[in-house]
Amino acid sequence: MEEQDLLRFDKTVQQWLVDIRQTLEKNLLANLLISEKKGRRDLVTNVDKNVEKILTEKIHILDPKAQILGEEGFGDAVRTMRDHVWFIDPIDGTMNFIKQRDDFAIMLALYIEGQGTLAWIMDVDKGIIYHGGPKIGIFANQQKLKTPQNIRLEDGLIEVSGGRLLNQQLKLVEIGRKSLGIRIIGSAGMSFIKVIEGKAVGYVSKMQPWDFAAAKVLLESLKMPFTTIDGTEIDMLSSNTVLTATPCAHQEIVHLELT
C-alpha cells in the first residue's frame, strides 16, 4: 500500500474513533445492557456489540476485500493472514467500562499479507488515539512518539494480568519480584499504552488476537520486542501468552528461571 493510502486510512479511522467517542459520551449511562460470556468476570454489553457492528460496516466500505476478526463475532471466520486482515476490539476493558467509566480502550489493526501495517488504540476517557505504523511513524493524536528508553526490568514498573498473577501463572510472581513494581489496569489496551509511553517497562498477559494485534503494530514500529513469553513468534490467529517490553527487560523475562 502506498504511503498516501496509508495516511488516508489512518486519518479515516481516527475520525471514526472520534465520532464513536462522542456517541459514547452522550449515551454512556443510558440503556446499558450487560450480559455474561463465560462468567461474572467476563462481561459484554450492547455497547461492545454496537461499536463492533459500526466499525465492521465502515471497514467493509473503506476496504471492501478485507477480512475482519472481531471479538464479538460480527466479522468473518478468518483462517489465513493473506491479503487484508483487520482486527477489532470494540471495548477493551469492559469491566472497567461498566464499573469505572474509564481505563478502557477501542483497538483496531490492519495487517497486509501477515505484516502489521496500521493500528489504532484509543484511550476513550482521555480522547487520545495512539496510531500509525512502520511506514508512517507512531503518534499520540498528532504528536510523533519516540522509542521508549531501554531500561532494565529492575528499574521499571511491569504491567500484568491480575487473574494470571492471582493464579501464579506466566512467571508473573518472579517477574514482579525482579521489577520495580507490578501494575494491574484490567485492560490490555490501556496497559499497552503505558508501555508505548515509556511509563511501564513491559506488559505480560495471555490474550486473544484482537487484544494484541494493534499493540503489536505500534510497539514493533517503536522497535520494542513483541513475542510470546518464551521469545517465539506470535500466531496472529490464536490465543497467545504475550510479552512486550524494552529490549533489555524482554531478554531478562524470556530467560527468567522459576524459583
Residue frames as qw, qx, qy, qz and C-alpha x, y, z in Angstrom:
[[0.000, 0.888, 0.459, 0.000, 0.00, 0.00, 0.00],
 [0.394, 0.527, -0.024, 0.753, 1.34, 3.44, -0.96],
 [0.266, -0.152, -0.492, 0.815, 2.07, 6.00, 1.75],
 [0.274, -0.107, -0.088, -0.952, -0.75, 8.29, 0.61],
 [0.661, -0.278, -0.570, -0.402, -3.21, 5.41, 1.01],
 [0.549, -0.217, -0.662, 0.462, -1.84, 4.58, 4.45],
 [0.065, -0.046, -0.275, 0.958, -2.28, 8.19, 5.50],
 [0.469, -0.189, -0.331, -0.797, -5.82, 8.22, 4.13],
 [0.679, -0.294, -0.669, -0.065, -6.74, 5.05, 6.01],
 [0.424, -0.146, -0.557, 0.699, -5.12, 6.40, 9.17],
 [0.128, -0.043, 0.095, -0.986, -6.97, 9.70, 9.04],
 [0.570, -0.232, -0.489, -0.618, -10.28, 7.99, 8.24],
 [0.655, -0.296, -0.683, 0.134, -10.11, 5.55, 11.14],
 [0.237, -0.075, -0.441, 0.862, -9.11, 8.31, 13.56],
 [0.339, -0.130, -0.094, -0.927, -12.30, 10.17, 12.60],
 [0.660, -0.274, -0.641, -0.281, -14.36, 7.02, 13.17],
 [0.543, -0.229, -0.644, 0.489, -12.96, 6.78, 16.67],
 [0.008, 0.007, -0.213, 0.977, -13.61, 10.45, 17.42],
 [0.513, -0.202, -0.338, -0.763, -17.21, 10.05, 16.28],
 [0.687, -0.273, -0.673, -0.029, -17.73, 6.88, 18.32],
 [0.365, -0.121, -0.549, 0.742, -16.29, 8.55, 21.42],
 [0.221, -0.098, 0.034, -0.970, -18.72, 11.44, 21.05],
 [0.664, -0.242, -0.497, -0.504, -21.59, 8.98, 20.82],
 [0.631, -0.201, -0.681, 0.313, -20.36, 7.12, 23.90],
 [0.143, 0.013, -0.385, 0.912, -20.11, 10.36, 25.88],
 [0.441, -0.161, -0.136, -0.872, -23.75, 11.15, 25.10],
 [0.830, -0.158, -0.304, -0.441, -25.05, 7.66, 25.84],
 [0.282, 0.381, -0.816, 0.330, -22.56, 6.23, 28.35],
 [0.193, -0.033, 0.776, -0.600, -25.04, 5.75, 31.15],
 [0.643, 0.214, 0.096, -0.729, -28.21, 5.29, 29.10],
 [0.905, 0.242, -0.046, -0.346, -29.70, 1.91, 28.19],
 [0.132, 0.563, -0.816, 0.029, -26.61, -0.10, 29.08],
 [0.948, -0.075, -0.040, -0.306, -27.38, -3.82, 28.77],
 [0.069, -0.613, 0.780, -0.107, -24.92, -6.22, 30.42],
 [0.970, -0.019, -0.064, -0.233, -24.62, -9.97, 29.96],
 [0.561, -0.551, 0.607, 0.115, -22.13, -12.68, 30.86],
 [0.588, 0.501, -0.581, -0.256, -19.98, -14.60, 28.41],
 [0.658, 0.110, -0.731, 0.141, -18.14, -17.27, 30.41],
 [0.520, -0.430, -0.606, 0.421, -18.93, -15.99, 33.90],
 [0.181, -0.919, -0.322, 0.138, -19.48, -12.95, 36.11],
 [0.367, -0.683, 0.243, 0.583, -15.99, -11.59, 35.38],
 [0.272, -0.014, 0.672, 0.689, -16.31, -11.98, 31.62],
 [0.280, 0.662, 0.505, -0.479, -18.92, -9.44, 30.61],
 [0.236, 0.205, 0.535, 0.785, -20.20, -7.93, 27.39],
 [0.195, 0.547, 0.393, -0.713, -22.53, -5.01, 26.80],
 [0.535, 0.716, 0.448, 0.030, -24.71, -3.77, 23.98],
 [0.056, 0.931, -0.236, -0.273, -22.10, -1.03, 23.56],
 [0.429, -0.392, 0.741, 0.338, -19.36, -3.58, 22.76],
 [0.534, 0.345, 0.751, 0.178, -21.61, -5.15, 20.15],
 [0.333, 0.893, 0.280, -0.117, -22.81, -1.88, 18.63],
 [0.101, -0.835, 0.405, 0.358, -19.30, -0.44, 18.34],
 [0.443, -0.199, 0.800, 0.351, -18.08, -3.60, 16.60],
 [0.496, 0.599, 0.626, 0.063, -21.03, -3.53, 14.20],
 [0.176, 0.954, 0.017, -0.242, -20.33, 0.10, 13.32],
 [0.206, -0.695, 0.589, 0.356, -16.61, -0.50, 12.76],
 [0.546, 0.067, 0.802, 0.231, -17.22, -3.66, 10.74],
 [0.460, 0.764, 0.452, -0.012, -19.58, -1.83, 8.40],
 [0.072, 0.947, -0.188, -0.251, -17.17, 1.09, 7.99],
 [0.398, -0.474, 0.706, 0.344, -14.20, -1.19, 7.28],
 [0.578, 0.318, 0.727, 0.190, -16.11, -3.05, 4.58],
 [0.359, 0.907, 0.215, -0.054, -16.85, 0.27, 2.86],
 [0.111, -0.880, 0.400, 0.230, -13.27, 1.57, 3.21],
 [0.032, -0.474, 0.861, 0.181, -11.60, -1.74, 2.32],
 [0.803, 0.091, -0.072, -0.585, -14.18, -3.95, 0.53],
 [0.792, 0.235, -0.563, -0.037, -11.98, -7.06, 0.18],
 [0.058, -0.512, 0.684, -0.516, -10.92, -7.08, 3.83],
 [0.654, -0.312, -0.689, 0.017, -11.41, -9.96, 6.23],
 [0.244, -0.625, 0.271, -0.690, -12.35, -8.87, 9.75],
 [0.595, -0.199, -0.737, 0.251, -11.70, -10.65, 13.04],
 [0.249, -0.564, 0.144, -0.774, -13.69, -9.04, 15.86],
 [0.058, -0.160, 0.835, -0.524, -14.14, -10.01, 19.48],
 [0.517, 0.176, 0.499, -0.673, -17.93, -10.06, 19.36],
 [0.478, 0.138, 0.854, 0.151, -18.18, -12.14, 16.20],
 [0.464, 0.747, 0.273, -0.389, -19.60, -9.66, 13.68],
 [0.105, 0.680, -0.561, -0.460, -16.69, -10.10, 11.30],
 [0.769, 0.362, -0.447, -0.279, -15.53, -13.13, 9.35],
 [0.935, -0.282, 0.203, 0.067, -14.25, -16.63, 10.04],
 [0.269, 0.848, -0.455, -0.040, -10.65, -15.61, 9.38],
 [0.968, -0.148, 0.177, 0.094, -8.39, -18.62, 8.73],
 [0.749, 0.207, 0.123, 0.617, -5.47, -17.03, 6.94],
 [0.241, -0.736, -0.047, 0.631, -3.44, -13.82, 7.16],
 [0.422, 0.197, 0.537, 0.704, -3.33, -13.42, 3.39],
 [0.056, 0.658, 0.411, 0.628, -4.41, -10.13, 1.79],
 [0.125, -0.470, 0.229, -0.844, -6.02, -7.54, 4.14],
 [0.546, -0.427, -0.713, 0.105, -6.99, -8.68, 7.64],
 [0.171, -0.591, 0.162, -0.772, -8.47, -6.28, 10.19],
 [0.434, -0.263, -0.777, 0.372, -8.75, -6.86, 13.95],
 [0.282, -0.598, -0.087, -0.745, -11.34, -5.14, 16.15],
 [0.348, -0.323, -0.746, 0.467, -11.63, -4.95, 19.93],
 [0.080, -0.710, -0.399, -0.575, -14.66, -2.67, 20.33],
 [0.414, -0.803, 0.177, -0.391, -14.39, -2.12, 24.09],
 [0.705, 0.162, -0.586, 0.367, -11.20, -3.42, 25.67],
 [0.126, 0.040, -0.604, 0.786, -11.61, -3.40, 29.43],
 [0.385, -0.474, -0.558, -0.563, -15.37, -3.97, 29.52],
 [0.550, -0.540, -0.569, 0.286, -15.40, -4.43, 33.30],
 [0.306, -0.245, -0.135, 0.910, -13.69, -1.05, 33.69],
 [0.133, -0.247, -0.422, -0.862, -16.18, 0.48, 31.28],
 [0.495, -0.541, -0.622, -0.276, -19.10, -0.88, 33.32],
 [0.619, -0.576, -0.429, 0.317, -17.77, -0.20, 36.82],
 [0.462, -0.445, -0.045, 0.766, -15.45, 2.79, 36.45],
 [0.396, 0.881, 0.251, -0.060, -16.32, 4.54, 33.18],
 [0.152, 0.880, -0.436, -0.115, -12.59, 4.90, 32.47],
 [0.307, -0.482, 0.812, 0.119, -9.47, 2.81, 31.73],
 [0.727, 0.311, 0.612, 0.012, -10.98, 1.21, 28.63],
 [0.067, -0.481, 0.512, 0.709, -9.92, 1.38, 25.01],
 [0.802, 0.512, 0.200, -0.233, -11.04, 0.78, 21.44],
 [0.354, -0.514, 0.659, 0.420, -8.49, -1.03, 19.27],
 [0.813, 0.548, 0.124, -0.155, -8.17, -1.72, 15.55],
 [0.351, -0.546, 0.616, 0.446, -5.38, -3.03, 13.38],
 [0.774, 0.578, -0.071, -0.249, -4.75, -3.70, 9.70],
 [0.538, -0.396, 0.677, 0.310, -2.38, -6.45, 8.56],
 [0.673, 0.620, -0.194, -0.353, -1.48, -6.92, 4.90],
 [0.794, 0.347, -0.497, 0.055, -0.07, -10.29, 3.88],
 [0.822, -0.340, -0.379, 0.255, 0.59, -11.02, 7.54],
 [0.464, 0.120, -0.220, 0.850, 2.54, -7.82, 8.17],
 [0.166, -0.737, -0.482, 0.444, 1.36, -5.23, 10.69],
 [0.358, 0.463, 0.351, 0.731, 0.59, -2.14, 8.62],
 [0.160, -0.487, 0.039, -0.858, -1.59, 0.27, 10.61],
 [0.438, -0.398, -0.769, 0.241, -3.06, 0.31, 14.11],
 [0.213, -0.565, 0.009, -0.797, -5.12, 2.43, 16.46],
 [0.441, -0.387, -0.731, 0.350, -5.61, 2.29, 20.24],
 [0.139, -0.628, -0.096, -0.760, -7.90, 4.93, 21.70],
 [0.190, -0.206, -0.687, 0.670, -7.89, 5.86, 25.37],
 [0.084, -0.643, -0.634, -0.421, -11.60, 6.65, 25.28],
 [0.369, -0.786, -0.390, 0.308, -11.75, 8.62, 28.53],
 [0.341, -0.587, 0.137, 0.721, -8.87, 10.95, 27.57],
 [0.568, 0.783, 0.151, -0.202, -9.64, 11.04, 23.86],
 [0.084, -0.710, 0.618, 0.327, -6.07, 10.17, 22.91],
 [0.936, 0.329, 0.061, -0.106, -5.55, 7.95, 19.86],
 [0.392, -0.560, 0.657, 0.318, -2.25, 6.09, 19.58],
 [0.790, 0.532, 0.270, -0.143, -1.91, 5.32, 15.90],
 [0.200, 0.779, -0.509, -0.307, 0.31, 4.76, 12.90],
 [0.983, 0.121, 0.134, 0.041, 2.52, 2.05, 11.51],
 [0.741, -0.289, 0.278, 0.539, 6.06, 1.19, 10.42],
 [0.490, 0.402, 0.381, 0.673, 5.93, 3.31, 7.26],
 [0.018, -0.781, -0.233, -0.579, 4.34, 6.49, 8.66],
 [0.131, 0.317, -0.547, 0.764, 5.52, 6.55, 12.29],
 [0.396, -0.499, -0.758, 0.138, 3.65, 6.29, 15.58],
 [0.050, -0.422, 0.033, -0.905, 1.67, 9.16, 17.08],
 [0.109, -0.489, -0.735, 0.456, -0.39, 10.10, 20.14],
 [0.291, 0.855, 0.306, -0.302, -3.01, 12.19, 18.37],
 [0.557, 0.818, -0.064, 0.128, -0.71, 14.49, 16.35],
 [0.260, -0.822, 0.507, -0.018, 2.44, 14.13, 18.46],
 [0.784, 0.365, -0.502, 0.011, 5.03, 11.78, 17.00],
 [0.784, -0.576, 0.212, -0.091, 6.38, 9.29, 19.53],
 [0.271, 0.659, -0.698, 0.065, 9.91, 8.04, 20.07],
 [0.762, -0.029, -0.643, 0.077, 11.11, 4.61, 21.11],
 [0.628, -0.760, 0.004, -0.168, 10.89, 4.31, 24.92],
 [0.040, -0.744, 0.644, -0.174, 14.12, 4.30, 26.90],
 [0.806, 0.114, -0.580, -0.032, 15.70, 0.84, 27.02],
 [0.306, -0.585, 0.550, -0.511, 15.65, 0.26, 30.78],
 [0.262, 0.113, -0.952, 0.111, 16.07, -2.98, 32.70],
 [0.535, -0.477, -0.652, -0.247, 13.27, -4.87, 34.42],
 [0.528, -0.409, -0.521, 0.531, 14.58, -3.97, 37.86],
 [0.165, -0.166, -0.068, 0.970, 14.35, -0.27, 37.01],
 [0.310, -0.097, -0.364, -0.873, 10.77, -0.22, 35.74],
 [0.588, 0.088, 0.517, -0.615, 7.15, -0.97, 36.51],
 [0.041, 0.033, -0.920, -0.389, 5.64, -4.04, 34.84],
 [0.637, 0.051, 0.018, -0.769, 2.03, -4.31, 33.68],
 [0.021, 0.076, -0.996, -0.028, 0.48, -7.74, 34.22],
 [0.551, -0.319, -0.560, -0.530, -2.80, -9.66, 34.16],
 [0.426, -0.437, 0.463, -0.643, -4.45, -9.64, 37.58],
 [0.935, -0.062, 0.052, -0.346, -6.11, -13.02, 37.13],
 [0.833, 0.339, -0.385, 0.207, -2.91, -14.70, 35.95],
 [0.122, 0.545, -0.570, 0.602, -0.99, -13.16, 38.84],
 [0.663, -0.356, 0.331, -0.569, -3.52, -14.45, 41.41],
 [0.989, 0.044, 0.059, -0.129, -3.08, -17.93, 39.96],
 [0.467, -0.646, 0.530, 0.290, 0.72, -17.56, 39.90],
 [0.807, 0.408, 0.386, 0.182, 0.90, -18.13, 36.15],
 [0.543, 0.784, 0.051, 0.298, 3.23, -16.92, 33.38],
 [0.649, 0.039, -0.270, 0.710, 6.21, -16.40, 35.71],
 [0.071, -0.813, -0.175, -0.551, 4.41, -13.29, 36.98],
 [0.671, -0.733, -0.063, 0.094, 5.45, -13.73, 40.61],
 [0.746, -0.189, 0.163, 0.617, 9.11, -13.96, 39.62],
 [0.334, 0.551, 0.269, 0.716, 8.78, -11.11, 37.14],
 [0.303, -0.873, -0.202, -0.323, 7.11, -8.94, 39.76],
 [0.736, -0.603, -0.004, 0.307, 9.80, -9.64, 42.34],
 [0.651, -0.011, 0.218, 0.727, 12.55, -8.62, 39.95],
 [0.176, 0.682, 0.320, 0.633, 10.77, -5.50, 38.70],
 [0.064, 0.206, -0.329, 0.919, 10.44, -2.18, 40.49],
 [0.376, 0.185, 0.577, -0.700, 6.74, -2.91, 40.95],
 [0.140, 0.321, 0.888, 0.297, 3.63, -4.52, 39.47],
 [0.317, 0.240, 0.096, -0.912, 0.72, -2.58, 37.99],
 [0.175, 0.331, 0.917, 0.142, -2.69, -4.00, 37.02],
 [0.231, 0.132, -0.091, -0.960, -5.17, -1.95, 34.97],
 [0.506, 0.324, 0.738, -0.307, -7.61, -4.56, 33.71],
 [0.620, 0.742, 0.118, -0.227, -7.38, -3.53, 30.06],
 [0.792, 0.037, 0.320, 0.519, -4.80, -4.79, 27.58],
 [0.381, 0.748, 0.222, 0.496, -5.11, -1.64, 25.52],
 [0.259, -0.940, 0.076, -0.209, -4.52, 0.66, 28.47],
 [0.777, -0.484, 0.298, 0.271, -1.59, -1.47, 29.66],
 [0.715, 0.319, 0.305, 0.542, -0.04, -1.36, 26.20],
 [0.126, 0.920, 0.092, 0.360, -0.39, 2.43, 26.23],
 [0.547, -0.808, 0.203, 0.082, 1.75, 2.56, 29.38],
 [0.775, -0.143, 0.399, 0.468, 4.48, 0.67, 27.53],
 [0.482, 0.664, 0.314, 0.476, 4.14, 2.85, 24.43],
 [0.100, -0.957, -0.003, -0.272, 4.53, 5.95, 26.60],
 [0.502, 0.408, -0.564, 0.514, 7.55, 4.52, 28.43],
 [0.463, -0.553, 0.285, -0.631, 5.70, 4.57, 31.76],
 [0.894, -0.240, 0.350, -0.144, 5.97, 0.78, 32.11],
 [0.173, -0.552, 0.754, 0.311, 8.92, -1.39, 31.20],
 [0.203, 0.066, -0.892, -0.399, 6.66, -4.06, 29.73],
 [0.701, -0.027, 0.188, -0.687, 3.40, -6.00, 29.78],
 [0.109, 0.137, -0.980, -0.091, 2.70, -9.72, 30.14],
 [0.623, 0.119, 0.438, -0.637, -0.65, -11.47, 29.73],
 [0.268, 0.150, 0.905, 0.294, -2.44, -14.26, 27.90],
 [0.351, 0.526, 0.184, -0.753, -4.81, -12.82, 25.34],
 [0.658, 0.496, 0.564, 0.058, -6.71, -13.20, 22.08],
 [0.520, 0.261, 0.358, 0.730, -5.66, -11.76, 18.69],
 [0.007, 0.820, 0.318, 0.475, -7.97, -8.73, 18.94],
 [0.557, -0.804, -0.099, 0.182, -6.37, -7.94, 22.32],
 [0.581, -0.532, 0.298, 0.540, -2.83, -7.67, 20.98],
 [0.641, 0.477, 0.419, 0.431, -2.99, -7.07, 17.19],
 [0.139, 0.954, 0.083, 0.253, -2.99, -3.25, 17.38],
 [0.477, -0.825, 0.285, 0.100, -0.31, -3.05, 20.05],
 [0.816, -0.068, 0.411, 0.402, 1.95, -5.38, 18.10],
 [0.504, 0.687, 0.248, 0.462, 1.97, -2.96, 15.16],
 [0.108, -0.964, 0.044, -0.237, 2.55, 0.11, 17.30],
 [0.629, -0.694, 0.333, 0.108, 5.22, -1.33, 19.59],
 [0.808, 0.059, 0.383, 0.444, 7.19, -3.14, 16.90],
 [0.393, 0.798, 0.165, 0.425, 7.17, 0.12, 14.92],
 [0.255, -0.915, 0.225, -0.218, 8.76, 1.69, 18.02],
 [0.492, 0.494, -0.685, 0.212, 11.45, -1.05, 17.97],
 [0.503, -0.378, 0.595, -0.500, 10.03, -2.83, 21.00],
 [0.143, 0.099, -0.976, -0.133, 10.11, -6.67, 21.02],
 [0.683, 0.006, 0.179, -0.708, 6.69, -8.31, 20.85],
 [0.407, 0.215, -0.878, -0.134, 6.68, -12.10, 21.24],
 [0.794, -0.426, -0.408, -0.149, 5.34, -14.95, 23.32],
 [0.519, -0.803, 0.267, -0.124, 6.72, -15.15, 26.85],
 [0.877, -0.166, 0.339, 0.297, 9.18, -17.76, 25.52],
 [0.152, -0.631, 0.391, 0.652, 10.51, -15.31, 22.96],
 [0.372, 0.164, 0.809, 0.424, 8.93, -17.03, 19.95],
 [0.130, -0.080, -0.394, -0.906, 6.90, -15.54, 17.12],
 [0.414, 0.229, 0.551, -0.687, 3.23, -14.87, 17.80],
 [0.128, 0.328, 0.865, 0.358, 0.47, -16.71, 15.94],
 [0.150, -0.009, -0.014, -0.989, -1.86, -13.91, 14.84],
 [0.600, -0.194, -0.438, -0.641, -4.95, -16.12, 14.70],
 [0.701, -0.278, -0.646, 0.115, -4.62, -17.87, 18.08],
 [0.533, -0.840, 0.002, -0.103, -4.60, -17.09, 21.78],
 [0.660, 0.408, -0.378, 0.504, -1.06, -16.27, 22.91],
 [0.591, -0.683, -0.181, 0.390, 0.92, -15.59, 26.05],
 [0.424, 0.793, 0.061, 0.434, 2.15, -12.17, 25.01],
 [0.576, -0.573, -0.059, 0.580, 5.25, -10.36, 26.21],
 [0.420, 0.749, 0.062, 0.509, 6.27, -6.90, 25.11],
 [0.567, -0.748, -0.040, 0.343, 8.98, -4.94, 26.86],
 [0.093, 0.889, -0.411, -0.181, 12.10, -2.91, 26.35],
 [0.746, 0.420, -0.516, 0.016, 14.83, -5.00, 24.68],
 [0.098, 0.425, -0.759, 0.484, 16.71, -5.33, 28.00],
 [0.548, -0.116, 0.545, -0.623, 13.66, -6.30, 30.03],
 [0.859, 0.256, -0.175, -0.409, 12.37, -8.59, 27.29],
 [0.606, 0.384, -0.683, 0.135, 15.53, -10.69, 27.35],
 [0.116, -0.302, 0.733, -0.599, 15.50, -10.80, 31.15],
 [0.706, 0.012, 0.323, -0.631, 11.91, -12.04, 31.23],
 [0.830, 0.324, -0.370, -0.263, 12.35, -14.63, 28.47],
 [0.601, 0.314, -0.681, 0.276, 15.33, -16.14, 30.29],
 [0.384, -0.494, 0.447, -0.639, 13.97, -15.75, 33.83],
 [0.404, 0.014, -0.912, 0.064, 14.11, -19.02, 35.76],
 [0.648, -0.561, -0.273, -0.437, 11.25, -20.09, 38.01],
 [0.094, 0.409, -0.723, 0.549, 12.14, -20.26, 41.72]]
